[in-house]
Amino acid sequence: MTITKTQNGTTLTVALEGRLDTMTSPDLEAELNRSLDGIDSLIFDFTKLDYISSAGLRVLLAAHKQMSTRDGMTVTNVNEVVQEVFDVTGFADILTIE
């Protein structure tokens, strides 16, 4: 998985490419731990994300909880496969998806 970060003021956009699964979710978690200080708004761009597992969902949930005390977190450009995972797991009701 490739992680690309873009910061604009206090907004951080994290674009993911590949698979967010058991092998790659620790990388995203570590990157978020290093990057969220001073960030008020977090945007995930899933344009090139092919798959997300329960391990990836756990990282998203932790980020969502952390950002809920700030301006929030948004997930954008979700494909059908990832959206189905969000729907089945109930994450579609928790996350802000655009």
A tleap script that builds the chain and sets N, CA, C and O, in Angstrom:
source leaprc.protein.ff14SB
mol = sequence {
  NMET THR ILE THR LYS THR GLN ASN GLY THR
  THR LEU THR VAL ALA LEU GLU GLY ARG LEU
  ASP THR MET THR SER PRO ASP LEU GLU ALA
  GLU LEU ASN ARG SER LEU ASP GLY ILE ASP
  SER LEU ILE PHE ASP PHE THR LYS LEU ASP
  TYR ILE SER SER ALA GLY LEU ARG VAL LEU
  LEU ALA ALA HIE LYS GLN MET SER THR ARG
  ASP GLY MET THR VAL THR ASN VAL ASN GLU
  VAL VAL GLN GLU VAL PHE ASP VAL THR GLY
  PHE ALA ASP ILE LEU THR ILE CGLU
}
set mol.1.N position { 0.848 -1.177 0.000 }
set mol.1.CA position { 0.000 0.000 0.000 }
set mol.1.C position { 0.893 1.240 0.000 }
set mol.1.O position { 1.931 1.280 0.660 }
set mol.2.N position { 0.466 2.234 -0.747 }
set mol.2.CA position { 1.159 3.511 -0.799 }
set mol.2.C position { 0.324 4.558 -0.073 }
set mol.2.O position { -0.885 4.654 -0.288 }
set mol.3.N position { 0.970 5.340 0.784 }
set mol.3.CA position { 0.313 6.408 1.540 }
set mol.3.C position { 0.880 7.736 1.057 }
set mol.3.O position { 2.090 7.956 1.106 }
set mol.4.N position { 0.000 8.621 0.592 }
set mol.4.CA position { 0.417 9.949 0.155 }
set mol.4.C position { -0.318 10.972 0.990 }
set mol.4.O position { -1.547 10.967 1.051 }
set mol.5.N position { 0.442 11.860 1.642 }
set mol.5.CA position { -0.157 12.879 2.506 }
set mol.5.C position { -0.004 14.255 1.874 }
set mol.5.O position { 1.030 14.582 1.292 }
set mol.6.N position { -1.074 15.063 2.003 }
set mol.6.CA position { -1.045 16.443 1.564 }
set mol.6.C position { -1.676 17.282 2.658 }
set mol.6.O position { -2.808 17.027 3.068 }
set mol.7.N position { -0.943 18.285 3.134 }
set mol.7.CA position { -1.479 19.145 4.191 }
set mol.7.C position { -1.759 20.526 3.634 }
set mol.7.O position { -0.933 21.112 2.933 }
set mol.8.N position { -2.953 21.044 3.963 }
set mol.8.CA position { -3.357 22.389 3.580 }
set mol.8.C position { -3.857 23.069 4.847 }
set mol.8.O position { -5.007 22.880 5.242 }
set mol.9.N position { -3.002 23.854 5.482 }
set mol.9.CA position { -3.357 24.450 6.762 }
set mol.9.C position { -3.503 23.361 7.808 }
set mol.9.O position { -2.575 22.588 8.048 }
set mol.10.N position { -4.682 23.303 8.433 }
set mol.10.CA position { -4.927 22.286 9.457 }
set mol.10.C position { -5.731 21.100 8.917 }
set mol.10.O position { -6.270 20.301 9.683 }
set mol.11.N position { -5.802 20.998 7.584 }
set mol.11.CA position { -6.476 19.867 6.944 }
set mol.11.C position { -5.435 18.936 6.339 }
set mol.11.O position { -4.572 19.361 5.570 }
set mol.12.N position { -5.529 17.663 6.699 }
set mol.12.CA position { -4.622 16.653 6.158 }
set mol.12.C position { -5.415 15.702 5.271 }
set mol.12.O position { -6.420 15.135 5.700 }
set mol.13.N position { -4.958 15.529 4.030 }
set mol.13.CA position { -5.544 14.550 3.126 }
set mol.13.C position { -4.578 13.381 3.009 }
set mol.13.O position { -3.394 13.559 2.722 }
set mol.14.N position { -5.106 12.179 3.237 }
set mol.14.CA position { -4.312 10.960 3.147 }
set mol.14.C position { -4.900 10.108 2.021 }
set mol.14.O position { -6.016 9.600 2.128 }
set mol.15.N position { -4.134 9.962 0.949 }
set mol.15.CA position { -4.563 9.139 -0.181 }
set mol.15.C position { -3.910 7.765 -0.054 }
set mol.15.O position { -2.702 7.656 0.156 }
set mol.16.N position { -4.723 6.725 -0.183 }
set mol.16.CA position { -4.228 5.349 -0.066 }
set mol.16.C position { -4.343 4.647 -1.411 }
set mol.16.O position { -5.323 4.812 -2.138 }
set mol.17.N position { -3.318 3.860 -1.724 }
set mol.17.CA position { -3.322 3.097 -2.965 }
set mol.17.C position { -2.967 1.657 -2.651 }
set mol.17.O position { -1.965 1.387 -1.991 }
set mol.18.N position { -3.791 0.734 -3.125 }
set mol.18.CA position { -3.528 -0.693 -2.896 }
set mol.18.C position { -4.537 -1.296 -1.938 }
set mol.18.O position { -5.741 -1.071 -2.061 }
set mol.19.N position { -4.030 -2.074 -0.972 }
set mol.19.CA position { -4.878 -2.799 -0.034 }
set mol.19.C position { -4.579 -2.350 1.396 }
set mol.19.O position { -3.421 -2.285 1.810 }
set mol.20.N position { -5.638 -2.042 2.140 }
set mol.20.CA position { -5.508 -1.720 3.560 }
set mol.20.C position { -5.963 -2.963 4.323 }
set mol.20.O position { -7.158 -3.192 4.508 }
set mol.21.N position { -4.986 -3.760 4.761 }
set mol.21.CA position { -5.295 -5.042 5.384 }
set mol.21.C position { -4.379 -5.283 6.584 }
set mol.21.O position { -3.734 -4.356 7.075 }
set mol.22.N position { -4.327 -6.504 7.044 }
set mol.22.CA position { -3.544 -6.849 8.226 }
set mol.22.C position { -2.063 -6.504 8.058 }
set mol.22.O position { -1.402 -6.115 9.021 }
set mol.23.N position { -1.558 -6.643 6.873 }
set mol.23.CA position { -0.134 -6.377 6.627 }
set mol.23.C position { 0.165 -4.880 6.543 }
set mol.23.O position { 1.250 -4.454 6.938 }
set mol.24.N position { -0.763 -4.079 6.043 }
set mol.24.CA position { -0.482 -2.664 5.787 }
set mol.24.C position { -1.095 -1.701 6.800 }
set mol.24.O position { -0.676 -0.546 6.886 }
set mol.25.N position { -2.076 -2.161 7.561 }
set mol.25.CA position { -2.733 -1.245 8.502 }
set mol.25.C position { -1.794 -0.699 9.580 }
set mol.25.O position { -1.972 0.446 9.995 }
set mol.26.N position { -0.793 -1.469 10.057 }
set mol.26.CA position { 0.147 -0.866 11.017 }
set mol.26.C position { 0.917 0.325 10.438 }
set mol.26.O position { 1.254 1.261 11.163 }
set mol.27.N position { 1.194 0.288 9.133 }
set mol.27.CA position { 1.880 1.406 8.484 }
set mol.27.C position { 1.012 2.661 8.508 }
set mol.27.O position { 1.495 3.754 8.805 }
set mol.28.N position { -0.274 2.494 8.193 }
set mol.28.CA position { -1.188 3.642 8.215 }
set mol.28.C position { -1.348 4.161 9.637 }
set mol.28.O position { -1.332 5.371 9.864 }
set mol.29.N position { -1.499 3.261 10.583 }
set mol.29.CA position { -1.656 3.664 11.973 }
set mol.29.C position { -0.443 4.471 12.454 }
set mol.29.O position { -0.602 5.503 13.105 }
set mol.30.N position { 0.752 4.004 12.136 }
set mol.30.CA position { 1.974 4.709 12.530 }
set mol.30.C position { 2.058 6.076 11.855 }
set mol.30.O position { 2.450 7.061 12.481 }
set mol.31.N position { 1.691 6.130 10.582 }
set mol.31.CA position { 1.722 7.400 9.844 }
set mol.31.C position { 0.740 8.405 10.436 }
set mol.31.O position { 1.062 9.586 10.562 }
set mol.32.N position { -0.445 7.948 10.798 }
set mol.32.CA position { -1.433 8.838 11.412 }
set mol.32.C position { -0.964 9.324 12.779 }
set mol.32.O position { -1.153 10.490 13.123 }
set mol.33.N position { -0.356 8.436 13.555 }
set mol.33.CA position { 0.155 8.824 14.874 }
set mol.33.C position { 1.202 9.922 14.761 }
set mol.33.O position { 1.296 10.786 15.633 }
set mol.34.N position { 1.988 9.893 13.694 }
set mol.34.CA position { 3.014 10.914 13.473 }
set mol.34.C position { 2.448 12.206 12.900 }
set mol.34.O position { 3.077 13.257 13.025 }
set mol.35.N position { 1.278 12.152 12.275 }
set mol.35.CA position { 0.825 13.252 11.432 }
set mol.35.C position { -0.342 14.074 11.958 }
set mol.35.O position { -0.619 15.142 11.412 }
set mol.36.N position { -1.035 13.624 12.991 }
set mol.36.CA position { -2.292 14.291 13.361 }
set mol.36.C position { -2.156 15.441 14.355 }
set mol.36.O position { -3.141 16.132 14.617 }
set mol.37.N position { -0.979 15.666 14.910 }
set mol.37.CA position { -0.804 16.814 15.801 }
set mol.37.C position { -1.028 18.099 15.008 }
set mol.37.O position { -0.424 18.299 13.954 }
set mol.38.N position { -1.890 18.958 15.515 }
set mol.38.CA position { -2.177 20.223 14.856 }
set mol.38.C position { -3.146 20.122 13.694 }
set mol.38.O position { -3.415 21.118 13.022 }
set mol.39.N position { -3.671 18.932 13.451 }
set mol.39.CA position { -4.627 18.718 12.359 }
set mol.39.C position { -6.036 18.777 12.918 }
set mol.39.O position { -6.354 18.093 13.891 }
set mol.40.N position { -6.891 19.604 12.294 }
set mol.40.CA position { -8.283 19.723 12.726 }
set mol.40.C position { -9.238 18.903 11.864 }
set mol.40.O position { -10.297 18.482 12.330 }
set mol.41.N position { -8.861 18.679 10.605 }
set mol.41.CA position { -9.734 17.960 9.673 }
set mol.41.C position { -8.905 16.928 8.913 }
set mol.41.O position { -7.830 17.234 8.395 }
set mol.42.N position { -9.422 15.701 8.854 }
set mol.42.CA position { -8.736 14.598 8.182 }
set mol.42.C position { -9.612 14.089 7.041 }
set mol.42.O position { -10.794 13.796 7.223 }
set mol.43.N position { -9.006 13.992 5.866 }
set mol.43.CA position { -9.715 13.477 4.689 }
set mol.43.C position { -8.949 12.267 4.170 }
set mol.43.O position { -7.746 12.341 3.921 }
set mol.44.N position { -9.653 11.162 4.012 }
set mol.44.CA position { -9.077 9.987 3.368 }
set mol.44.C position { -9.567 9.953 1.928 }
set mol.44.O position { -10.771 10.008 1.679 }
set mol.45.N position { -8.650 9.864 0.989 }
set mol.45.CA position { -8.986 9.727 -0.418 }
set mol.45.C position { -8.749 8.274 -0.815 }
set mol.45.O position { -7.613 7.802 -0.856 }
set mol.46.N position { -9.845 7.577 -1.107 }
set mol.46.CA position { -9.774 6.143 -1.424 }
set mol.46.C position { -9.892 5.876 -2.922 }
set mol.46.O position { -10.282 4.781 -3.325 }
set mol.47.N position { -9.557 6.869 -3.750 }
set mol.47.CA position { -9.648 6.702 -5.201 }
set mol.47.C position { -8.938 5.443 -5.678 }
set mol.47.O position { -9.444 4.732 -6.547 }
set mol.48.N position { -7.759 5.164 -5.109 }
set mol.48.CA position { -6.951 4.033 -5.570 }
set mol.48.C position { -6.868 2.910 -4.539 }
set mol.48.O position { -5.998 2.043 -4.633 }
set mol.49.N position { -7.772 2.922 -3.554 }
set mol.49.CA position { -7.802 1.832 -2.576 }
set mol.49.C position { -8.640 0.694 -3.132 }
set mol.49.O position { -9.807 0.884 -3.474 }
set mol.50.N position { -8.043 -0.493 -3.223 }
set mol.50.CA position { -8.715 -1.642 -3.827 }
set mol.50.C position { -9.506 -2.468 -2.822 }
set mol.50.O position { -10.505 -3.095 -3.176 }
set mol.51.N position { -9.055 -2.469 -1.556 }
set mol.51.CA position { -9.630 -3.414 -0.592 }
set mol.51.C position { -9.364 -2.890 0.812 }
set mol.51.O position { -8.347 -2.242 1.059 }
set mol.52.N position { -10.287 -3.176 1.732 }
set mol.52.CA position { -10.079 -2.865 3.140 }
set mol.52.C position { -10.537 -4.054 3.980 }
set mol.52.O position { -11.610 -4.609 3.744 }
set mol.53.N position { -9.719 -4.443 4.962 }
set mol.53.CA position { -10.060 -5.559 5.844 }
set mol.53.C position { -10.481 -5.024 7.203 }
set mol.53.O position { -10.524 -3.813 7.420 }
set mol.54.N position { -10.789 -5.930 8.110 }
set mol.54.CA position { -11.182 -5.524 9.461 }
set mol.54.C position { -10.051 -4.781 10.170 }
set mol.54.O position { -10.308 -3.892 10.981 }
set mol.55.N position { -8.811 -5.136 9.872 }
set mol.55.CA position { -7.672 -4.425 10.464 }
set mol.55.C position { -7.642 -2.980 9.980 }
set mol.55.O position { -7.339 -2.069 10.750 }
set mol.56.N position { -7.953 -2.774 8.721 }
set mol.56.CA position { -8.037 -1.417 8.179 }
set mol.56.C position { -9.194 -0.641 8.779 }
set mol.56.O position { -9.075 0.553 9.051 }
set mol.57.N position { -10.315 -1.323 8.984 }
set mol.57.CA position { -11.473 -0.683 9.609 }
set mol.57.C position { -11.140 -0.223 11.025 }
set mol.57.O position { -11.588 0.838 11.459 }
set mol.58.N position { -10.352 -1.025 11.745 }
set mol.58.CA position { -9.959 -0.656 13.101 }
set mol.58.C position { -9.164 0.647 13.105 }
set mol.58.O position { -9.378 1.499 13.967 }
set mol.59.N position { -8.247 0.810 12.149 }
set mol.59.CA position { -7.455 2.039 12.052 }
set mol.59.C position { -8.356 3.229 11.725 }
set mol.59.O position { -8.192 4.310 12.291 }
set mol.60.N position { -9.302 3.028 10.815 }
set mol.60.CA position { -10.238 4.108 10.476 }
set mol.60.C position { -11.082 4.500 11.678 }
set mol.60.O position { -11.317 5.686 11.912 }
set mol.61.N position { -11.539 3.515 12.441 }
set mol.61.CA position { -12.356 3.802 13.621 }
set mol.61.C position { -11.557 4.589 14.661 }
set mol.61.O position { -12.076 5.530 15.261 }
set mol.62.N position { -10.311 4.211 14.872 }
set mol.62.CA position { -9.458 4.928 15.824 }
set mol.62.C position { -9.239 6.368 15.367 }
set mol.62.O position { -9.282 7.290 16.181 }
set mol.63.N position { -9.006 6.567 14.071 }
set mol.63.CA position { -8.823 7.921 13.536 }
set mol.63.C position { -10.115 8.719 13.671 }
set mol.63.O position { -10.089 9.899 14.021 }
set mol.64.N position { -11.243 8.072 13.393 }
set mol.64.CA position { -12.547 8.735 13.517 }
set mol.64.C position { -12.773 9.204 14.951 }
set mol.64.O position { -13.218 10.330 15.172 }
set mol.65.N position { -12.473 8.359 15.914 }
set mol.65.CA position { -12.637 8.729 17.327 }
set mol.65.C position { -11.739 9.899 17.689 }
set mol.65.O position { -12.164 10.826 18.378 }
set mol.66.N position { -10.498 9.855 17.223 }
set mol.66.CA position { -9.559 10.928 17.520 }
set mol.66.C position { -10.008 12.250 16.888 }
set mol.66.O position { -9.888 13.306 17.509 }
set mol.67.N position { -10.519 12.194 15.667 }
set mol.67.CA position { -10.915 13.409 14.958 }
set mol.67.C position { -12.292 13.918 15.394 }
set mol.67.O position { -12.656 15.048 15.069 }
set mol.68.N position { -13.052 13.116 16.113 }
set mol.68.CA position { -14.393 13.541 16.533 }
set mol.68.C position { -14.345 14.688 17.532 }
set mol.68.O position { -15.339 15.394 17.702 }
set mol.69.N position { -13.221 14.889 18.189 }
set mol.69.CA position { -13.081 16.013 19.113 }
set mol.69.C position { -12.573 17.260 18.393 }
set mol.69.O position { -12.378 18.308 19.009 }
set mol.70.N position { -12.361 17.137 17.092 }
set mol.70.CA position { -11.888 18.245 16.254 }
set mol.70.C position { -12.959 18.527 15.201 }
set mol.70.O position { -14.151 18.387 15.474 }
set mol.71.N position { -12.538 18.923 14.001 }
set mol.71.CA position { -13.507 19.225 12.940 }
set mol.71.C position { -14.013 17.986 12.218 }
set mol.71.O position { -14.970 18.072 11.449 }
set mol.72.N position { -13.385 16.827 12.453 }
set mol.72.CA position { -13.921 15.587 11.908 }
set mol.72.C position { -13.073 14.939 10.840 }
set mol.72.O position { -11.979 15.395 10.509 }
set mol.73.N position { -13.619 13.858 10.315 }
set mol.73.CA position { -12.945 13.025 9.327 }
set mol.73.C position { -13.930 12.685 8.215 }
set mol.73.O position { -15.099 12.398 8.473 }
set mol.74.N position { -13.448 12.723 6.982 }
set mol.74.CA position { -14.255 12.409 5.816 }
set mol.74.C position { -13.534 11.375 4.964 }
set mol.74.O position { -12.311 11.413 4.832 }
set mol.75.N position { -14.293 10.457 4.390 }
set mol.75.CA position { -13.749 9.471 3.460 }
set mol.75.C position { -14.334 9.777 2.085 }
set mol.75.O position { -15.551 9.877 1.930 }
set mol.76.N position { -13.460 9.925 1.086 }
set mol.76.CA position { -13.920 10.292 -0.250 }
set mol.76.C position { -13.523 9.239 -1.281 }
set mol.76.O position { -12.614 8.437 -1.063 }
set mol.77.N position { -14.234 9.266 -2.412 }
set mol.77.CA position { -13.905 8.442 -3.588 }
set mol.77.C position { -13.837 6.951 -3.271 }
set mol.77.O position { -12.860 6.277 -3.599 }
set mol.78.N position { -14.877 6.453 -2.635 }
set mol.78.CA position { -14.940 5.044 -2.236 }
set mol.78.C position { -15.486 4.201 -3.393 }
set mol.78.O position { -16.529 4.521 -3.963 }
set mol.79.N position { -14.777 3.128 -3.732 }
set mol.79.CA position { -15.266 2.253 -4.804 }
set mol.79.C position { -16.336 1.294 -4.265 }
set mol.79.O position { -16.619 1.273 -3.067 }
set mol.80.N position { -16.920 0.510 -5.163 }
set mol.80.CA position { -18.023 -0.382 -4.782 }
set mol.80.C position { -17.599 -1.450 -3.782 }
set mol.80.O position { -18.365 -1.777 -2.876 }
set mol.81.N position { -16.399 -1.997 -3.926 }
set mol.81.CA position { -15.927 -3.065 -3.039 }
set mol.81.C position { -15.780 -2.535 -1.612 }
set mol.81.O position { -16.252 -3.160 -0.663 }
set mol.82.N position { -15.130 -1.394 -1.466 }
set mol.82.CA position { -14.930 -0.810 -0.140 }
set mol.82.C position { -16.264 -0.342 0.436 }
set mol.82.O position { -16.509 -0.507 1.631 }
set mol.83.N position { -17.129 0.239 -0.396 }
set mol.83.CA position { -18.438 0.686 0.076 }
set mol.83.C position { -19.257 -0.492 0.602 }
set mol.83.O position { -19.969 -0.359 1.597 }
set mol.84.N position { -19.158 -1.630 -0.055 }
set mol.84.CA position { -19.883 -2.818 0.403 }
set mol.84.C position { -19.402 -3.246 1.785 }
set mol.84.O position { -20.208 -3.625 2.635 }
set mol.85.N position { -18.085 -3.187 2.013 }
set mol.85.CA position { -17.538 -3.508 3.337 }
set mol.85.C position { -18.085 -2.520 4.370 }
set mol.85.O position { -18.484 -2.923 5.463 }
set mol.86.N position { -18.104 -1.230 4.028 }
set mol.86.CA position { -18.656 -0.220 4.934 }
set mol.86.C position { -20.129 -0.490 5.232 }
set mol.86.O position { -20.562 -0.358 6.377 }
set mol.87.N position { -20.902 -0.868 4.210 }
set mol.87.CA position { -22.337 -1.136 4.386 }
set mol.87.C position { -22.570 -2.350 5.283 }
set mol.87.O position { -23.378 -2.298 6.210 }
set mol.88.N position { -21.858 -3.439 5.002 }
set mol.88.CA position { -22.061 -4.692 5.737 }
set mol.88.C position { -21.655 -4.557 7.207 }
set mol.88.O position { -22.290 -5.141 8.085 }
set mol.89.N position { -20.598 -3.787 7.470 }
set mol.89.CA position { -20.077 -3.669 8.824 }
set mol.89.C position { -20.742 -2.553 9.638 }
set mol.89.O position { -20.521 -2.442 10.844 }
set mol.90.N position { -21.552 -1.735 8.974 }
set mol.90.CA position { -22.187 -0.616 9.665 }
set mol.90.C position { -21.335 0.652 9.680 }
set mol.90.O position { -21.758 1.679 10.212 }
set mol.91.N position { -20.146 0.584 9.099 }
set mol.91.CA position { -19.279 1.767 9.046 }
set mol.91.C position { -19.893 2.872 8.196 }
set mol.91.O position { -19.580 4.047 8.388 }
set mol.92.N position { -20.763 2.507 7.259 }
set mol.92.CA position { -21.428 3.525 6.441 }
set mol.92.C position { -22.277 4.452 7.293 }
set mol.92.O position { -22.507 5.603 6.922 }
set mol.93.N position { -22.746 3.955 8.438 }
set mol.93.CA position { -23.552 4.767 9.343 }
set mol.93.C position { -22.697 5.604 10.293 }
set mol.93.O position { -23.178 6.577 10.873 }
set mol.94.N position { -21.439 5.225 10.450 }
set mol.94.CA position { -20.539 5.899 11.395 }
set mol.94.C position { -19.717 6.975 10.690 }
set mol.94.O position { -19.584 8.091 11.194 }
set mol.95.N position { -19.169 6.640 9.528 }
set mol.95.CA position { -18.245 7.528 8.833 }
set mol.95.C position { -18.986 8.530 7.960 }
set mol.95.O position { -20.109 8.278 7.522 }
set mol.96.N position { -18.349 9.663 7.712 }
set mol.96.CA position { -18.830 10.620 6.733 }
set mol.96.C position { -18.180 10.243 5.410 }
set mol.96.O position { -16.967 10.372 5.242 }
set mol.97.N position { -19.006 9.771 4.462 }
set mol.97.CA position { -18.503 9.282 3.176 }
set mol.97.C position { -19.052 10.173 2.070 }
set mol.97.O position { -20.260 10.374 1.955 }
set mol.98.N position { -18.151 10.695 1.270 }
set mol.98.CA position { -18.566 11.558 0.148 }
set mol.98.C position { -18.169 10.941 -1.163 }
set mol.98.O position { -18.430 11.516 -2.220 }
savepdb mol mol.pdb
quit
